[in-house]
Amino acid sequence: MNRIMDTNHQSTQVRKPPDSHALLHEMIRSFTTLARTLNLSHAVKELGSTRQTLRRHIALLEESKGVELFTVKDRQYHLTDAGKRALPEAEEVLARGDAWLSGQSDVINGLQYLRHVEPDGWCHFQQQKPISEVFTSTGTILEEIMCAWTQAGGELEHEAFQAVRPYCTVSRRHEGNWLFTEVGDHSSFVTWFGWKVARSSIGSALAQMPGGDGFGRLVNYAYEEIEATRSVRLDHVFTLLPKGDEGIMTPISYERMLLGARYPDDSFAMITVVRRTYDVHINGVTHEMLRQMPEDMVM
């Protein structure tokens, strides 16, 4: 009888995961902590665990995945290539699991939804929207920029993109961070933070928001998605950001469109377009919350 897969071939065998999902969660946490510290003593202290338990977790993970995640030389841990490939997904699994359990993460109509509220009142609500809502937005700037991006074939320097370029910010990934390479004079970034902050931001990384590393990873997933797919994404956001030279935390609501583009050397460029508006629809965000944004900040 013909077989689609040879079940006797070692490379195609499906390895059995740990029986307990709770154990799997702790194993992944052990892996990500050791990968970050690369020091057994530091990892054990941070986890509140023991050397024996941590080593067992790593051994079980390596057995389940069928790869070596670490090498040890002169008592110093080093990630293998397989370990480096596994780390981002492991961190995302932890972040998604923690956020799901705490109610910070959900899926609405198949699209990402995030919420986080700090004890001091800071909050971040973000709901991904269908791309078709670009064309039903109460403003025209998102549609105009998307059309220009299409005509330019994603080329940042293309003639078709130059008329809308001042309304955008552009960034590139460097050593795990997104660094501003360009802040358009008419962009929301300039009109919210002020010219001084905007000009000083060139070469700086996108600010890390409150909410912890796990929530930050979920928020950054949108950027990683666009970098991988070279496509377009639309989100509605309500949060608090420092405003103007004084840096006073102020409620802000906006549509945000991310577009994958290319620099002249064909490297990846992230285009971000933000339109501040009350016309956003986010689960858990009321009309009264939206109206806290100063009316003169509506674009």
C-alpha positions as CSV (number, residue, x, y, z in Angstrom):
1,M,0.0,0.0,0.0
2,N,1.3,3.5,-0.9
3,R,2.1,5.8,2.0
4,I,2.1,9.5,2.0
5,M,4.6,9.5,4.9
6,D,7.1,6.8,5.9
7,T,6.3,6.3,9.6
8,N,9.5,4.3,10.1
9,H,11.7,7.3,9.1
10,Q,13.3,8.9,12.1
11,S,13.0,12.5,10.9
12,T,9.2,12.2,10.4
13,Q,8.4,10.7,13.8
14,V,6.1,12.8,15.9
15,R,7.6,13.3,19.3
16,K,5.3,13.1,22.3
17,P,5.1,16.3,24.3
18,P,5.0,16.3,28.1
19,D,1.8,14.9,29.5
20,S,1.1,17.9,31.7
21,H,0.4,21.3,30.2
22,A,1.4,22.9,33.5
23,L,4.8,21.2,33.2
24,L,5.2,22.3,29.6
25,H,4.6,25.9,30.7
26,E,7.3,25.6,33.4
27,M,9.7,23.9,31.0
28,I,9.3,26.8,28.5
29,R,9.8,29.4,31.3
30,S,13.0,27.6,32.4
31,F,14.2,27.6,28.8
32,T,13.5,31.3,28.2
33,T,15.0,32.4,31.5
34,L,18.2,30.4,31.0
35,A,18.4,31.7,27.4
36,R,18.2,35.3,28.7
37,T,20.6,34.9,31.6
38,L,22.9,32.2,30.1
39,N,23.8,31.6,33.8
40,L,22.4,28.6,35.7
41,S,22.7,30.2,39.1
42,H,21.0,33.4,38.0
43,A,18.2,31.5,36.2
44,V,17.5,29.3,39.3
45,K,17.4,32.3,41.6
46,E,15.0,34.2,39.2
47,L,12.7,31.2,38.8
48,G,12.8,30.2,42.5
49,S,13.7,26.7,41.4
50,T,16.6,24.3,41.8
51,R,19.5,23.4,39.5
52,Q,18.2,19.9,39.2
53,T,14.7,21.0,38.2
54,L,16.0,23.5,35.7
55,R,18.4,21.0,34.1
56,R,15.5,18.4,34.0
57,H,13.2,20.9,32.3
58,I,15.8,21.7,29.6
59,A,16.6,18.0,29.1
60,L,12.8,17.2,28.7
61,L,12.4,20.0,26.2
62,E,15.4,18.9,24.2
63,E,14.1,15.3,24.2
64,S,10.6,16.4,23.1
65,K,11.9,18.7,20.3
66,G,14.7,16.4,19.2
67,V,17.3,19.2,19.2
68,E,20.0,20.5,21.5
69,L,19.0,24.0,22.8
70,F,22.2,24.8,24.7
71,T,25.9,23.9,24.8
72,V,28.0,24.3,27.9
73,K,31.7,25.4,27.7
74,D,33.7,26.2,30.8
75,R,30.5,26.2,32.8
76,Q,29.1,28.9,30.6
77,Y,25.8,28.3,28.7
78,H,25.4,29.2,25.0
79,L,22.4,28.9,22.8
80,T,22.7,26.6,19.9
81,D,21.3,27.7,16.5
82,A,18.3,25.5,17.2
83,G,17.9,27.3,20.6
84,K,18.1,30.7,18.9
85,R,15.4,29.7,16.5
86,A,13.2,28.3,19.2
87,L,13.5,31.2,21.6
88,P,11.2,33.8,19.9
89,E,8.3,31.4,19.6
90,A,8.8,30.2,23.2
91,E,8.7,33.7,24.5
92,E,5.5,34.3,22.4
93,V,3.9,31.2,23.8
94,L,4.6,32.4,27.4
95,A,3.4,35.9,26.6
96,R,0.2,34.7,25.0
97,G,-0.5,32.2,27.8
98,D,0.0,34.7,30.6
99,A,-2.0,37.3,28.8
100,W,-4.9,34.9,28.0
101,L,-5.1,33.8,31.6
102,S,-5.1,37.4,32.9
103,G,-7.7,38.6,30.3
104,Q,-5.1,40.8,28.5
105,S,-5.4,39.0,25.2
106,D,-8.3,37.7,23.1
107,V,-9.3,37.0,19.6
108,I,-12.3,39.0,18.2
109,N,-13.6,37.9,14.7
110,G,-10.4,36.1,14.2
111,L,-8.2,39.2,14.8
112,Q,-5.9,40.2,17.7
113,Y,-7.3,42.1,20.7
114,L,-5.2,43.3,23.6
115,R,-6.0,45.2,26.8
116,H,-3.9,46.1,29.9
117,V,-4.7,48.4,32.8
118,E,-2.1,49.4,35.4
119,P,-3.0,50.2,39.0
120,D,-1.9,53.9,38.4
121,G,-4.6,54.2,35.6
122,W,-2.4,53.8,32.6
123,C,-4.0,51.5,30.0
124,H,-3.6,50.2,26.5
125,F,-6.4,48.8,24.4
126,Q,-5.7,47.6,20.9
127,Q,-8.0,45.8,18.4
128,Q,-6.9,44.7,15.0
129,K,-9.3,45.5,12.2
130,P,-10.0,44.2,8.7
131,I,-8.0,46.0,6.0
132,S,-11.2,46.9,4.3
133,E,-11.9,49.5,7.1
134,V,-9.1,51.6,5.6
135,F,-11.6,52.5,2.9
136,T,-14.5,53.2,5.3
137,S,-12.4,55.4,7.7
138,T,-14.0,58.8,8.3
139,G,-10.7,60.3,7.2
140,T,-9.0,59.9,3.8
141,I,-5.3,59.8,4.8
142,L,-5.1,56.1,5.4
143,E,-6.6,55.3,2.0
144,E,-4.4,57.8,0.2
145,I,-1.2,56.4,1.8
146,M,-2.3,52.8,1.0
147,C,-2.9,53.7,-2.6
148,A,0.4,55.5,-2.9
149,W,2.2,52.5,-1.3
150,T,0.6,50.2,-3.8
151,Q,1.5,52.4,-6.8
152,A,5.1,52.6,-5.4
153,G,5.3,48.8,-5.1
154,G,6.4,49.3,-1.5
155,E,9.5,51.3,-2.6
156,L,10.1,54.1,-0.1
157,E,11.8,56.4,-2.6
158,H,9.4,55.8,-5.4
159,E,7.9,59.0,-6.9
160,A,4.4,57.8,-6.3
161,F,5.0,57.8,-2.5
162,Q,6.5,61.2,-2.0
163,A,3.4,63.3,-1.7
164,V,2.1,61.3,1.3
165,R,5.5,60.6,2.9
166,P,5.4,63.6,5.3
167,Y,2.4,61.9,7.1
168,C,4.4,58.8,7.9
169,T,7.1,57.6,10.3
170,V,9.7,55.1,9.0
171,S,11.7,52.7,11.1
172,R,14.0,49.7,10.7
173,R,14.9,46.8,12.9
174,H,18.4,46.9,14.5
175,E,19.5,44.4,17.1
176,G,16.0,43.5,18.1
177,N,14.7,47.1,18.3
178,W,12.8,49.3,15.9
179,L,14.8,52.5,15.2
180,F,13.3,55.6,13.7
181,T,14.9,56.6,10.5
182,E,12.4,59.2,9.5
183,V,9.6,61.2,11.2
184,G,7.4,63.1,8.7
185,D,6.7,66.7,9.4
186,H,2.9,66.2,9.2
187,S,2.9,62.9,11.0
188,S,0.9,62.3,14.2
189,F,4.2,61.8,16.0
190,V,5.2,65.4,15.4
191,T,1.9,67.0,16.2
192,W,1.5,65.0,19.4
193,F,5.0,64.8,20.9
194,G,6.2,68.1,19.4
195,W,8.9,69.1,17.0
196,K,11.8,68.9,19.5
197,V,11.0,65.3,20.6
198,A,10.3,64.2,17.0
199,R,13.7,65.5,15.7
200,S,15.5,64.0,18.7
201,S,13.9,60.6,18.0
202,I,15.8,59.9,14.8
203,G,18.0,56.9,15.5
204,S,16.1,56.1,18.7
205,A,14.2,53.0,19.5
206,L,10.4,52.9,19.7
207,A,9.7,53.5,23.4
208,Q,8.9,50.5,25.6
209,M,5.5,51.0,27.1
210,P,4.4,49.9,30.6
211,G,2.7,46.6,31.0
212,G,5.8,44.4,31.3
213,D,7.9,42.4,28.8
214,G,5.1,39.9,28.0
215,F,2.5,42.4,27.1
216,G,5.1,44.4,25.2
217,R,5.9,41.3,23.1
218,L,2.2,41.0,22.2
219,V,2.0,44.6,21.2
220,N,5.1,44.3,19.1
221,Y,3.7,41.2,17.3
222,A,2.0,43.6,14.8
223,Y,5.4,44.8,13.7
224,E,6.8,41.3,13.5
225,E,3.8,40.2,11.4
226,I,4.3,43.0,8.9
227,E,8.1,42.4,8.7
228,A,7.4,38.7,8.0
229,T,4.5,39.2,5.5
230,R,5.6,42.6,3.9
231,S,1.9,43.5,3.9
232,V,-0.5,45.9,5.6
233,R,-2.2,45.9,9.0
234,L,-4.8,48.1,10.6
235,D,-5.4,48.6,14.4
236,H,-7.6,50.8,16.5
237,V,-5.8,51.9,19.7
238,F,-6.7,53.7,22.9
239,T,-4.0,54.4,25.4
240,L,-2.1,57.2,27.3
241,L,1.0,58.8,26.0
242,P,3.2,61.7,27.1
243,K,2.2,64.8,25.2
244,G,4.3,67.8,24.1
245,D,7.5,69.1,25.7
246,E,6.0,68.7,29.2
247,G,5.4,65.0,28.7
248,I,2.1,65.0,30.5
249,M,0.4,61.6,30.1
250,T,-2.7,62.2,28.0
251,P,-5.4,59.9,26.6
252,I,-5.1,59.3,22.9
253,S,-7.2,57.3,20.4
254,Y,-6.2,56.5,16.9
255,E,-6.2,54.4,13.8
256,R,-2.8,52.9,13.1
257,M,-1.8,51.4,9.7
258,L,1.5,49.5,9.3
259,L,2.9,48.9,5.8
260,G,5.9,46.8,4.8
261,A,8.2,48.7,2.5
262,R,11.8,48.7,1.2
263,Y,14.7,51.1,1.5
264,P,16.8,51.7,-1.7
265,D,19.2,48.9,-0.8
266,D,16.1,46.5,-0.7
267,S,16.2,46.2,3.1
268,F,13.0,46.2,5.1
269,A,11.4,49.5,6.1
270,M,8.4,49.8,8.4
271,I,6.0,52.6,7.5
272,T,3.6,53.7,10.3
273,V,0.6,56.0,9.7
274,V,-1.4,57.2,12.7
275,R,-4.6,59.2,12.5
276,R,-5.9,60.5,15.8
277,T,-9.7,60.3,15.9
278,Y,-12.7,59.6,18.1
279,D,-14.0,57.2,15.4
280,V,-12.4,54.0,16.7
281,H,-14.3,50.9,17.8
282,I,-12.5,48.9,20.5
283,N,-14.1,46.3,22.8
284,G,-14.1,47.7,26.4
285,V,-13.5,51.3,25.4
286,T,-16.4,53.7,25.9
287,H,-17.3,56.9,24.1
288,E,-16.5,58.8,27.4
289,M,-13.0,57.3,27.4
290,L,-12.4,58.3,23.8
291,R,-13.6,61.9,24.5
292,Q,-10.8,62.3,27.0
293,M,-8.4,63.0,24.2
294,P,-8.2,66.8,23.7
295,E,-10.5,67.8,20.8
296,D,-7.8,70.0,19.2
297,M,-5.7,66.8,18.8
298,V,-8.2,65.2,16.4
299,M,-6.7,64.9,12.9
